[in-house]
Amino acid sequence: MTPALVATIMVIYFGVLIYISVITSRGADTNTFFTANRQSPWYLVAFGMIGSSLSGVTFISVPGNVGKIGFGYFQVVLGYLLGYWLIIGILMPLYYRLNLISIYTYLEKRFNFWTYKTGAFFFLVSRTIGSSLRLFLAATVLQLFLFDAWHVPFFVTVATTIILIWIYTFKGGVKTIVWTDSFQTIFLISAVCIAVWQISDKLGMSFSEMITTIKSSQYAKVFYLDDVNSTQFFWKQFLGGAFITLTMTGMDQEIMQKNLTCKTLGDAQKNMFWFSLLLVVVNLLFLTLGALLYIYSSTNNIALPAASDELFPRLAFNELGLAVGIFFLLGITASSYASADAALAGLTTSFCIDFLNFKDKPEAVKRKQKFMVHLGFSLLFLVIILVFKEINERSVIDAVLNVAGYTYGPLLGLFAFGLFTRLQVRDKLVPIVCVLSPALSYLISLNSEKLLGGYKFGIEILIVNGLITFIGLWFISRKGTSVKV
């Protein structure tokens, strides 16, 4: 695929996104940006959330990781399913009952000022880092297959990708994103389906033969039940996946903001239920693709790249034909941008509502401040991506889940304490507890093999982190006080 063709595809693709933005942002005000006036069809939100939830991390890292752990990631996916159903039954009714724009205002209603600000702060840190790492993948692919040929520096590539996101989200916000994410999800799913079909065809396999070949390969292992000390042990992965979802979706402004644009609680719950089932199927597709990529490489004596994240893009552009290359480009772009644009809107919303107190300000002031915050987070994405490029030595999906285990733990503890106790806390001490919890969790993880007879923590460190936060809040609680919400 020539750089000229790549550039043409990108121009057309983003032209369509900007056109959608123009249509959906007509007459938009700050309320439209934050809530889409609560008029989003539930089925549109459900479909679009596939793209924003998976991101470029799933698109590249999940197939690449099959070479290391087979279908082991599916253990995490099953945990996701449990997490989504807990959100449907526990968190969504709460958010709709309180009519929230920022979900962290629940913490203010339930506790007080410093608890509220602490929760919002940890979301900002978590989502800014996580979304930057996801966007890093898209920029890397564009650099490798387009901008390197034109001798364009990586800095310019990253800046260009972020500017494009900013252009089509800065006015319409979440209303635009509900529609653009659905558009981008079409390309994400099409890309993986076409890649699976083309690889099977090149290997001369029918659908049933493909399934049989994968089952008999070294990549077919799903459940790891034999070594409790392994990071891949089933219950670690399953419970870790459930709590990752509970926090990274149910306690995350970016994802919940789109759910809260549905007209009613019932619509939002239908959206989440059908989305959770679709997500299981789509992740299974990605794992199937990963196995096929390794089988194809072995069959054709193709050397594997040093970094597993490079396997799919290299084969897509160099081995699997023009159609796969085009749809890979569209798929990685769609998955990465669908995640990043929603994150940008969610971060802007949280900062404006939670830290700038938008509620009582004139519309003109809101517009100006929203513009500056939106621009500020865009620049922050740029800085984090450039730093990560210099220090990255691991699969991006591993990096994302590792960061989430430490940054989302305090949110898990705060929400759990609010929901499952009737205690109040000494509000000014909450930030201290929430800073110490990740630090203690890191020390426990670092020394667990010595202290716990070889036990090594994986993504379940999130549960430990949340538990430490919960215990810390218990110690600083005021006995005999009544709950505010």
N, C-alpha and C positions, 0 to 999 in steps of 0.2 A: 504494500500500500504506500503510495507516494505521499510526501508531505502536502502537496497541493490538494490531493483528494481528502486527506484528513482535515485540512483547513476548510475546505468547502463544506464538508459534513458538519463541522463545528459551527460555521457561520449560519447554515440553514437551521440547525438544531436550536441555537440560541436565539435566532430570529423568531422562531415559533414561540419559545418561552417568553420573550419580550412582548410578542403580540398578545399572548394569553394575559400577561401582566397588565397591559394597556386596557384590555376588555374588562378584567375583573376589578381593576382599581378605580374605575369611573365613579366619581362621587364619594371616594373613600375618605373617611376621617380617622381619627385615632382609635375610635371604638371599632371601626371596621378592621383596622390593623391588628388589634388585640383579640377580637372575638368573632370577626366575620358576621357580626350582628346575630349570632347564634342561628344561622339559617342554612348551615351546610347539610346536604343529604348524607345520611349515615353510611350508605353503601359507597359513596364517593370517598369519604374519609377512610373507610376500611381499606379500600383498594389502594389509595395513595399512601397509606401508612406502611405498606409493604416496602416501598422504595425507601422511605425515610428511616425505617427501622433497620433494614438490612445494611445499607450503605456500601461503599466500595470495599470496606473491610470484608464483608461476607463475600462479595463478588470475586475478590482475588485471594484473600487469605484462607477462607474455608476450603476451597478446592486445593490450594497448595498444601494445607495442613493434613490432607488425607494421606500424603506420603509418610507422615510421621505417626499418626494415630488412627488411620483408617476412618471408619464412620463414628469414631468416638465422640465427635462433637454433637452427634444426635442425642447423646445423654443430656447435654446442656439444653438442647431444643425441647426435649420432653419437660425439663424443668421450667422452661419459658411458658409452656402451656399452663402449668399449675399457677405460675405467677400471674398470668393474664386473667385467669378465672378468680383469683383472689382480689385483683383490682376491680373486676366487675362487681363482686359481692360486697366489698368493704369500702374502697376508696371512692369509686364513682358516686354512690349515693351521698356520701359526705360532701363532695365537691359541689354537686348539684343542689343539695339542700341549702348550702351556704351561699350559692350563687357567686362563686369565686371567679375572678379573672386570673390573678396569680394564685396558684395553689398554696403558696407559702403564707398567705394571709391567714390561713387556717391556724398556723402556729401562733400568730398574734392573738387571734380570738381565743385559742385554747390556753396559751401561756401569757406572753407579754412581749415587749419591744425587742429585747436582746435575743430571745429565742427565735423570734420571727426573722430578724436580720441575719442571724447565724445560719438558719436553714437556707435562706435565699443566697447567702454568700457561698455556701458549699455547692449549691446548684451551679452558680456562675463559674466556679472553679472547675467543677466536674465536666460540665458540658462544653466549656471553652476548650479544655484540653482534649476531650474525647472527639469533638467535632473537628478540631484542627488536625488530629491524627488521621481521621477518615478522609478529610480533604487532601491530605498529603499524598494519599494513594493516587487520586485522580491527577494531581499535578505531576506526579512522578511518571505516570503513563504518557501523558501529553508531552512531557519533556523528552522521554525516551523515543517516542515514535513521531514526533513532529518538530519540536523546537530545537532538539539537538542537531537535526539536519540543517537548520537555519542558523545554528550557532547563537541561539538566544539563551541568555543566562537563566538558571533556575529561578532566581528571584523574580524575573520578569514573567515567567510562566505562572508562578504562584499569584503574583499581583493581578495578572490578567484574569485568572479563574475567579478570584475574590471580587474583582470589579464587576464581572458579569453577574454574579449572584446578587450583589448589592443593587445593581440596576433593576432587576426584575422583582425585587422584594421590598424596596425601600418605601413604596407608597401603599400597595395593597396589603402587605403583611400576610397574616395567616389566611385571609380570604383567597389571595393569589396562590398561596402555597398549597392549599387543599386541591386546587385544580392543576397546578404544575406538577405536583407530586404524582397525581394520577396519570398524567401524560408520561412522566418519566418512568413510572412503574411498568407501563406497557413495554418499553424498550428493555428494561432490566429482565423481565420474564422472557421476552422474545429472545434475548441474547443467549440466555442459558439453554433454552429449548433448542435453538438452532445449533448451538455448539454440540450438545449431546447428540442430536440427530446427525450432524455432519461427521463427527468422530466415529459414531457407530457405522455409518455408511462407508467411511474410508477403511474401517476394519472388517467390512463385509459381514456385519452382524445384524440380524433382525432384532426386534425389541426383546423377544424372549431369550435370544442368544446373548444379548447384552446383559440381561439380568443374571443369567447363569454364569457368564464369564466373571462378572463382578463378585458374585457370591463365592466363587471358587478361588478368587485372587487373594493376595496377602492384605488387601485393603478393606476387606469386608467386615472386620471386627467392629461391633457396635458397643457391646457392654464389657466394661472392665470391672470384674468382681473379685479378682484373685489377690490383689495387693492393696490393703487399706492405706499403706504409706504412699502409694503412687498418687500423683496429682490427677490422674485419669480415673481414679476409683469412682464407680458409678454414683454412690450417694454424695460424694463431694461435688461431682459435676451436676447431678440432678438438683440438689438443694441449692448449690451455687447459682445455677441457671434460674431457679424460681425466685431467689432473692435479688439477683441481678435485674430480673424483669420487674419485680415489685418496686425496686428503687429507680432503675433507669427508665422505666415507663411510668409507673404509678406515682412516683414522687419527683417526676421530671417535668418541668414547665413546658419544655419543647413538645413532648409527645402529648401530654394531657391537654395542652392548649387547643390542639386540633380536635380532640374528643369533645372538649367543652364548647365547640362551635356547633355541635348538633342541637336540634331544637329541644329535645327532651332527654331525660335520663334513660328512658327505654330505648331511644334511638342510639344513644351513646353506648349502651350495653350491647345492643345488637351489633353495632360496629365492631366493638372489641372482641366479641365472641367469634364472629365470622373471620375477622382478621387473624385471630390466633390460630384457627384451623388452617387458613391459607398459608400462614407463615411456616407451619410444620411441613407442608407439601413443598413449598419453595426451597426450604433449607435441604430437604431430602434431594431435590433436583441438583442443588449445588454440590452435595456430597457425591452424588452419582457422577456428575461432571468431573469432580476431582479424581475419582477412581479411573475414569476413562482417559483423562489426561496422562496419568502415570502408565496405564496399560499401553496407550498409543506410543508413548515415548520409549517404553521397553521394546515393543514390537518393532519399532523402526530405528532402534539403536541411537536414539537422540539423547545427548548428554543433558543431565538435569542441571539447572542453574544452582548456584550456591545458595541463593535466597529462594525459598519456596514460593514467596509472593510473586516472583517473576515468571513462574511456569506458565500460567494461563495466558498472560499477555504475549510471551514469546511465541508460543504455539499458535495463538490466534492470528498474529500478524505474519508469521513466517512459514507456517506449515499447513494450516487448515483451510486455506482458500479465502478469496476476497469477501464472500458473504459473511463468514465468521468474523473476519477482521473488522468489517464495518459494524456489525452488530455488537461485537465486543467493545468497540470504541463508544458506541451509543450506550451500551449497558453500563460500562464503568463510569461514564460521564453522568448518566441518569442516576445511578445508585449513589454516587458521591455527592452530586449536587442536590438530590432530593433530601439527603441527610443534612447537608450543610445549610441549605436555605431555611429549613425548618428550625435548625439550631440558632441561626442568626436572628430569626423572628422571636424565638422563645427567649433568648438572652436579652434582646432589646426590651421585650415585654416585662421580664422579671426586673431588670434594672430600673425601668421607668416606673413601674408600679411599686416595687418593693423599696427602692432607694430614693427616687425623685418625687414620690408622693403625688402622682399625677391626678388624683381624684378631684381636687378642687381648683385646678389650674385652668386658665383660659385656653381655648382651642389653639390660638396662635402660639402660645408658649409651649404647649404640648408638641405641636408639629416641629418646632425648632429643636427642642430637646431630644425628641425621638430621632430626628435626623442625625444629630451629633452622636447619640448613643449607638445608633446603627452603624455609623461610620467608624466609631471607636472600636467596636467589637470586630469589624472587618479588618482593621489594622492589627489588632491583637492576634487574630487568626494567622495573619502573615508572619508575624514575629515567631509564634510558636512552631509553625511549620518549618521555618528556616533553621530554628534551633534543633528540632527533632531530626532533621536531615543530617545534622552533624554528629548526633550522638546515637542514632538508631542502630541497634545490633540484633533486633529480634523481629519476629512476625508482628505485623501491626495489630492483628486481632489479639495476640497475647498482650501487647502493650496496652490496648484499650481496656481489656478486662482487668488487667493488673491495676491500672490507674483507678478504675471504677471501684475495685474492692476497698480502696482506701478513702476515696473522696465521697462515695455515696453512703458509707457506713454510718456517719453521724446523722444523715437524713433518715436512714432506717431506724436508728435509735430514737430520734425525736418524734417521728410519726407514731412509732409503736408505743412509746411512753404516753403520748397524748391519747391514743385510741384505747389502750388496754389498762390504763390506770385512771384514777380520779384525783391524783395528786397534783398540786402545784409545785413549782420549783423556784429556787432563788435565782431570779431571771439573770442577774448580772454575772452569775457563775457559769451559765450555760456555754458561752464561747470557750471558756477554759476547758470544760469537759470535752467539747467537740474537737478541740485541737489536740488534746492529750490522747483521745481514743485512737485515731489513726497512727499516732506515734507508738503507742503501746502495741497496737496490732502489728505494726512493722517489726518491732523488736521480737514479738512472739513468733512471727513467721520466720524471721532471720535465724532464730535459735531453736526452732521446733524440733529439728532432727536430733539435736543433742538432748533436749528436755523431754521429748515425747517418744523416745525409742525409735527414731528413724522416720517419724511422721513428718510429711512435707505438705505445707498448705498450698492450695491452689486458689480458685476463685471463691471458695467457701470462707476465705479470710474476711469477706464482706459480712458474713453472719457474726463472726467473732467481733469485728469492729462495731457492728450495731449493738451487740450484747454488752460490750464494754461501755458504750454510750448510754445504754439503758440503765446499767448499774450505776454509772456516774450520776445520772439524773436522779436516781433513787436516793443516792447519798445526799444530794443537795435539795431534796424535796422538803416541803413544809407540811408536816403532818396535820391532818384535821382541816385542811382547806378544801373548798369545793371547786369542781371543775367549772370553767367558764363557758364551754360549748357543749 
